[in-house]
């Protein structure tokens, strides 16, 4: 989703570096110019701990999706 938003892959190009970044690095953040709702939605999607990551049902009720025209 972030790749679509910013227009480029937000991680490093080397596959080993990508795996390390995904496993050990912080999740990517949306650019500051994005709405607070979008930043929150992305945060809910990209949480590392599965127990903290929102489910599809929860995401469908997120303000970012509910406030779309």
DSSP file (Angstrom, degrees, kcal/mol; ACC not computed):
  #  RESIDUE AA STRUCTURE BP1 BP2  ACC     N-H-->O    O-->H-N    N-H-->O    O-->H-N    TCO  KAPPA ALPHA  PHI   PSI    X-CA   Y-CA   Z-CA
    1    1 A X     >        0   0    0      0, 0.0     4,-2.1     0, 0.0     5,-0.1   0.000 360.0 360.0 360.0 -44.0    0.0    0.0    0.0
    2    2 A X  H  >  +     0   0    0      1,-0.2     4,-2.7     2,-0.2     5,-0.3   0.881 360.0  57.3 -64.2 -36.2    2.8    2.4    0.9
    3    3 A X  H  > S+     0   0    0      1,-0.2     4,-1.9     2,-0.2     5,-0.4   0.905 108.1  46.7 -60.1 -41.6    4.5    1.6   -2.4
    4    4 A X  H  4 S+     0   0    0      2,-0.2    -1,-0.2     1,-0.2    -2,-0.2   0.904 113.3  50.1 -65.3 -41.4    1.4    2.7   -4.3
    5    5 A X  H  < S+     0   0    0     -4,-2.1    -2,-0.2     1,-0.2    -1,-0.2   0.931 121.7  29.5 -65.0 -48.5    1.1    5.9   -2.2
    6    6 A X  H  < S-     0   0    0     -4,-2.7    -1,-0.2     2,-0.2    -2,-0.2   0.641 103.1-123.2 -92.8 -14.8    4.6    7.1   -2.6
    7    7 A X  S  < S+     0   0    0     -4,-1.9     2,-0.3    -5,-0.3    -3,-0.2   0.577  81.0  66.1  87.9   9.0    5.3    5.6   -6.1
    8    8 A X  S    S-     0   0    0     -5,-0.4     2,-0.5    -6,-0.3    -2,-0.2  -0.981  94.5 -87.7-154.0 160.6    8.4    3.6   -5.2
    9    9 A X        -     0   0    0     -2,-0.3     4,-0.0     1,-0.1    -6,-0.0  -0.608  36.1-150.4 -72.5 121.7    9.3    0.6   -3.0
   10   10 A X        +     0   0    0     -2,-0.5     2,-0.2     2,-0.0    -1,-0.1   0.456  69.4  72.5 -79.4   1.5   10.0    2.1    0.4
   11   11 A X  S    S-     0   0    0      1,-0.1     2,-0.1    17,-0.0     7,-0.1  -0.466  96.4 -76.4-105.2 179.6   12.6   -0.6    1.4
   12   12 A X        -     0   0    0     -2,-0.2    -1,-0.1     5,-0.2     6,-0.1  -0.440  37.8-126.0 -74.7 151.3   16.1   -1.3    0.4
   13   13 A X  S    S+     0   0    0     -2,-0.1     2,-0.3     4,-0.1    -1,-0.1   0.791  83.7  89.8 -73.7 -27.9   16.6   -3.1   -3.0
   14   14 A X  S  > S-     0   0    0      1,-0.1     4,-2.2     2,-0.0     5,-0.2  -0.524  75.3-137.5 -73.4 131.5   18.7   -6.0   -1.8
   15   15 A X  H  > S+     0   0    0     -2,-0.3     4,-2.5     1,-0.2     5,-0.2   0.882 102.7  49.9 -59.7 -42.4   16.5   -9.0   -0.8
   16   16 A X  H  > S+     0   0    0      1,-0.2     4,-2.3     2,-0.2    -1,-0.2   0.904 111.8  49.1 -63.4 -39.8   18.5   -9.8    2.3
   17   17 A X  H  > S+     0   0    0      2,-0.2     4,-2.7     1,-0.2    -1,-0.2   0.863 109.4  53.0 -66.8 -35.1   18.3   -6.2    3.4
   18   18 A X  H  X S+     0   0    0     -4,-2.2     4,-2.7     2,-0.2     5,-0.2   0.938 108.9  48.5 -64.5 -46.6   14.6   -6.3    2.7
   19   19 A X  H  X S+     0   0    0     -4,-2.5     4,-2.6     1,-0.2     5,-0.3   0.927 114.1  46.6 -60.2 -44.9   14.1   -9.3    4.9
   20   20 A X  H  X>S+     0   0    0     -4,-2.3     4,-3.0     1,-0.2     5,-0.8   0.911 112.3  50.3 -63.6 -42.3   16.1   -7.7    7.7
   21   21 A X  H  X5S+     0   0    0     -4,-2.7     4,-1.2     3,-0.2    -2,-0.2   0.909 114.1  44.3 -63.3 -41.9   14.3   -4.4    7.4
   22   22 A X  H  <5S+     0   0    0     -4,-2.7    -2,-0.2    -5,-0.2    -1,-0.2   0.919 121.6  38.3 -68.5 -43.6   10.9   -6.2    7.6
   23   23 A X  H  <5S+     0   0    0     -4,-2.6    -2,-0.2    -5,-0.2    -3,-0.2   0.875 135.0  15.5 -77.1 -38.1   11.9   -8.5   10.4
   24   24 A X  H  <5S+     0   0    0     -4,-3.0    -3,-0.2    -5,-0.3    -2,-0.2   0.629 108.1  79.9-116.6 -18.1   14.0   -6.1   12.6
   25   25 A X  S  <<S-     0   0    0     -4,-1.2     2,-0.2    -5,-0.8     3,-0.1  -0.302  85.8 -89.3 -88.0 174.0   13.3   -2.6   11.4
   26   26 A X        -     0   0    0      1,-0.1    -1,-0.1    -2,-0.1    -2,-0.1  -0.536  50.6 -98.6 -77.1 147.7   10.5   -0.3   12.1
   27   27 A X        -     0   0    0     -2,-0.2    -1,-0.1     1,-0.1    -5,-0.0  -0.355  48.5 -96.6 -62.6 148.0    7.4   -0.4    9.8
   28   28 A X        -     0   0    0     -3,-0.1     2,-0.3     1,-0.1    -1,-0.1  -0.319  38.7-138.4 -64.9 151.3    7.4    2.3    7.2
   29   29 A X        -     0   0    0     -3,-0.1     2,-0.1   -27,-0.0     3,-0.1  -0.825  17.6-107.9-111.1 150.2    5.4    5.4    7.9
   30   30 A X        -     0   0    0     -2,-0.3   -28,-0.0     9,-0.1     9,-0.0  -0.431  50.1 -88.6 -69.3 149.8    3.2    7.4    5.6
   31   31 A X    >   -     0   0    0      1,-0.1     3,-2.0    -2,-0.1    -1,-0.1  -0.243  36.9-112.9 -58.3 150.2    4.5   10.8    4.4
   32   32 A X  T 3  S+     0   0    0      1,-0.3    -1,-0.1    -3,-0.1     7,-0.1   0.790 113.0  65.7 -56.8 -31.4    3.7   13.7    6.7
   33   33 A X  T 3  S+     0   0    0      2,-0.0    -1,-0.3     3,-0.0     2,-0.1   0.597  82.7  99.4 -72.5  -8.0    1.4   15.3    4.0
   34   34 A X  S <  S-     0   0    0     -3,-2.0    -4,-0.0     1,-0.1     0, 0.0  -0.386  87.4 -92.4 -73.9 156.5   -1.0   12.3    4.3
   35   35 A X     >  -     0   0    0      1,-0.1     4,-2.4    -2,-0.1     5,-0.2  -0.266  29.2-117.5 -65.6 155.4   -4.1   12.7    6.3
   36   36 A X  H  > S+     0   0    0      1,-0.2     4,-2.5     2,-0.2     5,-0.2   0.873 116.3  56.2 -60.9 -37.0   -4.1   11.6   10.0
   37   37 A X  H  > S+     0   0    0      2,-0.2     4,-2.5     1,-0.2    27,-0.3   0.910 108.2  46.6 -62.7 -42.1   -6.7    8.9    9.1
   38   38 A X  H  > S+     0   0    0      2,-0.2     4,-2.7     1,-0.2     5,-0.2   0.923 112.2  50.2 -66.0 -43.5   -4.5    7.4    6.4
   39   39 A X  H  X S+     0   0    0     -4,-2.4     4,-2.1     1,-0.2    -2,-0.2   0.912 113.0  46.8 -60.7 -41.8   -1.4    7.4    8.7
   40   40 A X  H  X S+     0   0    0     -4,-2.5     4,-2.4     2,-0.2    -2,-0.2   0.919 110.9  52.0 -64.9 -44.0   -3.5    5.7   11.4
   41   41 A X  H  X S+     0   0    0     -4,-2.5     4,-1.7     1,-0.2    -2,-0.2   0.925 111.1  47.2 -58.7 -46.6   -4.9    3.2    9.0
   42   42 A X  H  X S+     0   0    0     -4,-2.7     4,-2.1     1,-0.2    -1,-0.2   0.896 110.1  53.0 -64.0 -39.9   -1.4    2.3    7.8
   43   43 A X  H  < S+     0   0    0     -4,-2.1     4,-0.5    -5,-0.2    -1,-0.2   0.915 108.7  49.9 -60.3 -42.7   -0.2    2.0   11.3
   44   44 A X  H  < S+     0   0    0     -4,-2.4    10,-1.8     1,-0.2     3,-0.3   0.839 114.2  45.7 -65.2 -33.2   -3.0   -0.4   12.1
   45   45 A X  H  < S+     0   0    0     -4,-1.7    -1,-0.2     1,-0.2    -2,-0.2   0.819 115.3  45.0 -76.5 -32.7   -2.1   -2.5    9.0
   46   46 A X  S  < S+     0   0    0     -4,-2.1    -1,-0.2    -5,-0.1    -2,-0.2   0.233  72.0 135.6-105.6  12.9    1.6   -2.6    9.6
   47   47 A X        -     0   0    0     -4,-0.5     6,-0.1    -3,-0.3     5,-0.0  -0.412  51.2-140.0 -63.0 134.9    2.0   -3.4   13.3
   48   48 A X  S    S+     0   0    0     -2,-0.1     2,-0.5     4,-0.1    -1,-0.1   0.920  83.4  72.9 -65.4 -46.4    4.7   -6.1   13.8
   49   49 A X  S >> S-     0   0    0      1,-0.2     3,-1.5     2,-0.1     4,-1.5  -0.584  73.8-148.2 -75.3 122.2    2.9   -8.0   16.5
   50   50 A X  T 34 S+     0   0    0     -2,-0.5    -1,-0.2     1,-0.3     3,-0.1   0.839  97.9  60.1 -58.3 -33.2    0.0  -10.0   15.0
   51   51 A X  T 34 S+     0   0    0      1,-0.2    -1,-0.3    -3,-0.0    -2,-0.1   0.735 110.9  40.8 -68.5 -20.9   -1.9   -9.6   18.2
   52   52 A X  T <4 S+     0   0    0     -3,-1.5    -1,-0.2     2,-0.1    -2,-0.2   0.633  93.9  99.4 -97.7 -18.7   -1.7   -5.8   17.9
   53   53 A X  S  < S-     0   0    0     -4,-1.5    -8,-0.2    -6,-0.1    -9,-0.1  -0.475  80.5-112.1 -72.8 137.7   -2.4   -5.7   14.1
   54   54 A X        -     0   0    0    -10,-1.8     2,-0.1    -2,-0.2    -1,-0.1  -0.360  26.8-123.4 -70.5 148.3   -6.0   -4.9   13.2
   55   55 A X     >  -     0   0    0      1,-0.1     4,-2.6    -2,-0.1     5,-0.2  -0.367  28.9-103.7 -80.5 167.5   -8.2   -7.6   11.6
   56   56 A X  H  > S+     0   0    0      1,-0.2     4,-2.2     2,-0.2     5,-0.1   0.900 123.4  53.4 -59.2 -40.6   -9.9   -7.0    8.2
   57   57 A X  H  > S+     0   0    0      1,-0.2     4,-0.6     2,-0.2    -1,-0.2   0.910 110.2  46.5 -62.5 -42.2  -13.2   -6.5   10.1
   58   58 A X  H >4 S+     0   0    0      1,-0.2     3,-1.2     2,-0.2    -2,-0.2   0.923 111.2  52.1 -64.9 -43.4  -11.7   -3.8   12.3
   59   59 A X  H >< S+     0   0    0     -4,-2.6     3,-1.9     1,-0.3     6,-0.3   0.863 101.1  60.9 -62.9 -35.7  -10.0   -2.1    9.3
   60   60 A X  H 3< S+     0   0    0     -4,-2.2    -1,-0.3     1,-0.3    -2,-0.2   0.726 107.9  46.1 -63.8 -19.4  -13.3   -2.0    7.4
   61   61 A X  T << S+     0   0    0     -3,-1.2    -1,-0.3    -4,-0.6    -2,-0.2   0.231  85.3 122.2-105.4  12.0  -14.6    0.1   10.3
   62   62 A X  S X> S-     0   0    0     -3,-1.9     4,-2.3     1,-0.1     3,-1.0  -0.493  73.6-119.1 -73.3 143.8  -11.6    2.4   10.4
   63   63 A X  H 3> S+     0   0    0      1,-0.2     4,-2.2     2,-0.2    -1,-0.1   0.809 110.8  65.3 -53.4 -32.3  -12.3    6.2   10.0
   64   64 A X  H 34 S+     0   0    0    -27,-0.3    -1,-0.2     1,-0.2   -26,-0.1   0.907 112.1  33.4 -59.3 -40.7  -10.1    6.2    6.9
   65   65 A X  H X4 S+     0   0    0     -3,-1.0     3,-1.0    -6,-0.3    -2,-0.2   0.835 117.2  54.4 -82.6 -34.1  -12.5    3.9    5.0
   66   66 A X  H 3< S+     0   0    0     -4,-2.3    -2,-0.2     1,-0.2    -3,-0.2   0.796 106.4  52.2 -70.9 -27.3  -15.7    5.2    6.7
   67   67 A X  T 3< S+     0   0    0     -4,-2.2     2,-0.3    -5,-0.2    -1,-0.2   0.293  81.8 113.9 -95.1  10.7  -15.0    8.8    5.7
   68   68 A X    <         0   0    0     -3,-1.0    -3,-0.0     1,-0.1    -4,-0.0  -0.620 360.0 360.0 -81.8 140.6  -14.4    8.1    2.0
   69   69 A X              0   0    0     -2,-0.3    -1,-0.1     0, 0.0    -3,-0.0   0.457 360.0 360.0 -81.7 360.0  -17.0    9.6   -0.4
